[in-house]
Amino acid sequence: MSVCRQPPPPPHPDNSNPAVSCDVFGVFRRVLVFGGNGFLGASSVEPLTQRGHNVTIVNRGNWYWDSDSRVLPRVQAIVCDRNSGVHSCSELVSLIDSVG
């Protein structure tokens, strides 16, 4: 967790400076989102990345509408099929273990 004193580098590939802010406690957060690649999910993830939060999304790897260009470059994406069970998603398990 980082204190929100100075904005992080812009997360956008074109180096535009989004409206970087932080949460109400003055902290940049690590956020885990299941989905995040559909119509509603992409619209939910975008404000999080624009505020400078570190966002990881977990989904089946399908990208809908323009979420592959709006969301994918700005997040860490983990591909995991919910039908295979969480233990088959080693990258997700590692991420959760690293948080402690």
N, C-alpha and C positions, 0 to 999 in steps of 0.2 A: 504494500500500500504506500503510495507516495502522497506527500502533502502538496496541495495545490498552490504553490507559490509562483512558479513560472510555468507557462504552458509547455507541454511536451512538443517535440517536433511534429509538424503537421502530418497526419496519417495518410493524406491524399497523395497519390503518385504525381499529380501535377503541381505539387508544392503549394497549393492554395492554402490559405489559413482559415480553416473553419472557425466557427464561433466556439472556441475552446473554453470550457468552464470546468467545474468540478461539482461534486454532489454538495448537499446542504451542510456537510461536515467539513468541507474544504479538502476533500480527498479524491484522488483518481482511483477508481475501482477496477478490479479484475472481475469480469462478468461472464458467466457461462449461460448460453442460450441454447435450448434444444429447438431445432428448426432454424429459423432465421433466414431462410432462403426463398420463402414464398411471398405472396403479396403482403400479408399482414406482418410476417416475421421480418422481412427486409425493412419495412417501415418502422418497426420497433427497434431494430439494430442500428439503423442510421443515426438517430439522435445520440445513442450511446457513444458511437465512434466519434461523432462531431464534438462531443464534450471531452474527448481525450481518454475515455476509459479503454482499458485493454479487454477486448471482447473476443471470446472463443465461441464458435458455434459448432454444434454437433448435429449432423443430419446424414441422410443417405447418399449425399453427393449429387443430388439432382439440383439443377439451377433453373429457376423459373423466371419468366419475363426478363427483366434486365438485372436481376439480383447478382448475376455473375460479374457484372461490371460495377454495380453500385455498392455491393456488400463484400464480395470475395476479396478484393485487393486490400481491404481495410481491417480484416479480421484473421484470426487463426481458425482454420476450418478443419474439423475432424470428421472423417467419414465413418459412420457406424450404422449398421442395420439393426434396428430394434428387434427384429425377429430372430436375430442370432444371439441375443443376450448381451448384457453389459460386459461380461468377462471376455468376450471375443473382441472387444474394442480396446486393445492394449494401449493405444495413445490416450484414450479418455481415462482409463484406469491410472495411467502414469500421471496425467494432469491432476486428477483428484488426490493421488498420493502425495504429489509435490506441495499441495496446499497445506496438508497436515491436518 
